[in-house]
Amino acid sequence: MTREFRTLYQIEENIREALGQPLPGSKMHLALAPRPRRGWHPGQIPASARPAAALILLYPVAKKPYLLLTVRAGQLSQHAGQVSFPGGGLHQNETIHQAAVRESQEEVGIDPNQIRLIGPLSPLYIPVSDFALYPIVGITHRPQTWQAAAGEVWRVLEVPLAELQTTAGPHRGYRLDEDQLYQVPYFEVGGERVWGATAMILAELMAVIDATSKDPWDHGNVEEPKT
């Protein structure tokens, strides 16, 4: 699918407008969810889930809009080696917005004063870690030099939005975990496979940016996973 390439300012306005409307989170999360996904239903978050925040940061490189992702260090206890947005669990009395900015500063060294938060995308429950993940979209109009936190971030991925906007759609692969074979939709980004919660959030982001399209990757009908 061919899309119009936009500036960071145009994308920001597009996102602000879309955030005033019902979000497509459940549909996009379901389309990118690994299968089988037992005990998980799009849009449902258990009351006992621990809140966590993620920053979806858009920024310029050579005047073109980019998206920030990280590859988690291999020694982490949860989601080691996976591609993610900067983020993590909330500290006591901390808001979602505060946690998203703090975690980003800790993980990649960004100056919090340079981030302008736009608003939230749809929250997402992650069963394996029992987190309720709240993604927040933020923008900085200044080019950045990243400082990956040792032991936490193995690699920083700078992703041109144009690369995501022109993709034909997610790939389909398989993953074996504890003798269970999962079908896993994923994006190929910077030589890494982006799957799971990150891919689900990314799918909603691209749908919001491209809000003029009913479905940016033409997923068709997607069935609810069985428990």
C-alpha positions in Angstrom: 0.0 0.0 0.0 1.4 3.4 -1.0 1.0 6.2 1.5 1.6 10.0 1.6 4.9 10.8 3.3 4.4 13.4 6.0 6.5 15.7 8.1 6.8 15.2 11.9 4.6 18.2 12.4 1.9 16.7 10.1 2.1 13.4 11.9 1.7 15.0 15.3 -1.4 16.8 14.1 -2.8 13.5 12.6 -2.2 11.7 15.9 -3.8 14.5 18.0 -6.9 14.4 15.8 -7.1 10.6 15.9 -6.7 10.5 19.7 -10.0 12.5 20.0 -11.8 9.6 18.3 -12.3 5.9 19.4 -9.0 4.1 19.1 -8.5 0.9 17.1 -6.5 -0.8 19.8 -8.5 -4.0 20.3 -8.7 -4.7 16.6 -5.0 -4.0 16.0 -3.9 -5.8 19.1 -5.9 -8.9 18.1 -4.5 -8.8 14.6 -0.9 -8.9 15.8 -1.3 -11.2 18.8 0.5 -14.5 18.9 -1.8 -17.6 18.7 -2.9 -19.4 20.7 -3.3 -16.6 23.3 -5.1 -18.4 26.1 -6.6 -16.3 28.8 -6.1 -13.1 26.9 -8.8 -11.0 25.3 -8.2 -7.6 23.6 -9.3 -4.6 25.7 -9.5 -6.6 28.9 -7.1 -6.0 31.8 -7.3 -7.9 35.1 -7.7 -5.7 38.1 -4.6 -7.3 39.7 -2.3 -6.5 36.8 0.7 -4.3 37.6 0.8 -1.0 35.8 3.7 -0.2 33.4 4.3 2.7 31.0 5.9 2.8 27.6 7.1 5.8 25.6 6.4 5.8 21.8 8.8 8.5 20.8 8.8 10.2 17.4 11.7 12.4 16.5 13.6 13.8 13.4 16.6 12.4 11.6 17.7 14.6 8.7 14.3 16.2 8.8 12.5 12.9 8.4 10.3 11.3 11.1 11.7 8.4 13.0 10.5 6.0 15.8 12.6 4.9 18.8 12.8 1.2 19.7 15.3 -0.7 21.9 16.5 -4.3 22.0 16.5 -5.4 25.6 19.7 -6.8 27.2 20.0 -10.6 27.1 20.5 -11.0 30.9 17.2 -9.4 31.9 14.7 -11.6 33.8 11.8 -10.8 31.6 11.5 -10.3 27.8 15.3 -10.6 27.4 16.6 -9.9 23.9 13.2 -8.7 22.7 12.5 -5.4 20.9 10.5 -3.0 23.0 9.6 0.6 23.5 11.4 2.3 26.4 9.4 1.8 29.5 8.8 -0.1 32.7 6.9 -0.5 35.9 5.6 2.5 37.9 7.3 3.7 41.1 5.2 4.5 44.1 2.9 7.5 43.6 4.1 7.8 40.0 1.8 8.6 37.0 1.9 6.8 33.7 3.3 9.9 32.0 6.0 10.3 34.7 7.1 6.7 34.4 7.3 6.8 30.6 9.6 9.8 30.7 11.7 8.5 33.6 12.2 5.1 32.1 13.2 6.6 28.7 15.8 8.9 30.4 17.2 5.9 32.3 17.3 3.6 29.3 18.4 5.8 26.4 19.5 9.1 28.1 17.0 11.5 26.6 16.5 14.8 28.3 12.9 14.8 29.7 12.6 18.5 29.0 12.8 17.7 25.3 9.8 15.4 25.2 6.3 16.7 24.6 3.7 14.1 25.4 0.7 13.9 23.1 -1.5 11.3 24.6 -2.1 7.6 25.3 -2.8 4.7 23.0 -4.9 1.7 24.1 -3.6 -0.1 27.2 -2.6 -3.8 26.7 -2.4 -6.7 29.1 0.8 -8.8 29.0 0.0 -12.2 30.6 3.6 -13.5 30.8 4.7 -10.7 33.1 1.2 -9.7 34.4 1.7 -6.1 33.4 -0.9 -3.7 32.2 1.1 -1.7 29.7 0.0 1.9 29.0 1.7 3.4 25.9 2.1 7.2 25.7 3.0 8.9 22.4 5.6 11.6 22.7 7.5 13.9 20.3 10.7 15.8 20.3 11.7 18.0 17.3 15.4 17.9 18.2 17.8 15.3 16.7 19.0 12.9 19.4 22.2 11.0 20.4 21.2 7.9 22.4 23.0 6.5 25.4 22.0 2.9 25.9 21.9 1.8 29.6 24.4 -0.9 30.2 22.8 -4.2 31.3 19.4 -3.0 30.3 19.5 -2.0 26.6 21.6 -4.0 24.2 20.9 -1.9 21.1 18.9 1.2 20.1 16.8 0.9 16.9 16.1 4.1 14.9 13.2 3.3 12.7 12.2 5.5 9.8 8.4 5.9 9.8 8.5 5.8 6.0 9.8 2.2 6.3 6.7 1.2 8.4 4.3 3.2 6.3 5.3 1.4 3.1 5.4 -2.1 4.5 3.0 -4.6 2.9 2.0 -5.9 6.4 3.4 -8.1 9.1 5.2 -11.4 8.5 4.0 -14.7 10.0 6.4 -16.9 11.9 6.4 -19.6 14.6 7.9 -19.7 18.1 8.3 -22.7 20.4 7.9 -22.0 24.1 7.5 -24.6 26.8 6.4 -27.3 24.3 3.8 -25.0 22.8 4.1 -23.9 19.2 2.8 -20.3 18.6 2.0 -18.6 15.4 3.6 -15.2 15.7 3.0 -12.1 13.5 6.0 -9.8 13.4 7.6 -6.8 11.7 11.1 -6.9 10.4 12.9 -3.8 11.6 16.6 -3.0 11.6 17.5 -6.7 11.3 15.3 -7.5 14.3 11.9 -9.2 14.6 9.3 -7.1 16.4 6.6 -9.2 17.8 4.3 -9.6 20.9 3.2 -6.5 22.8 5.6 -4.2 20.9 4.2 -5.3 17.5 0.6 -4.9 18.8 1.2 -1.4 20.0 3.1 -0.5 16.8 0.2 -1.7 14.7 -2.2 0.6 16.5 0.3 3.5 16.2 0.4 3.1 12.4 -3.4 2.8 12.2 -3.7 6.1 14.2 -1.1 7.8 12.0 -2.8 6.5 8.9 -6.3 7.2 10.2 -7.7 7.9 6.7 -7.4 4.2 6.0 -10.0 1.8 7.5 -7.3 -0.8 8.1 -3.7 0.0 7.1 -2.7 -3.6 6.5 -6.0 -5.1 5.4 -6.1 -7.8 8.0 -9.7 -8.8 7.2 -11.7 -10.6 9.8 -9.7 -11.7 12.9 -11.2 -14.1 15.3 -11.1 -13.7 19.1 -8.5 -16.1 20.7 -10.0 -19.0 22.5 -9.4 -19.5 26.2 
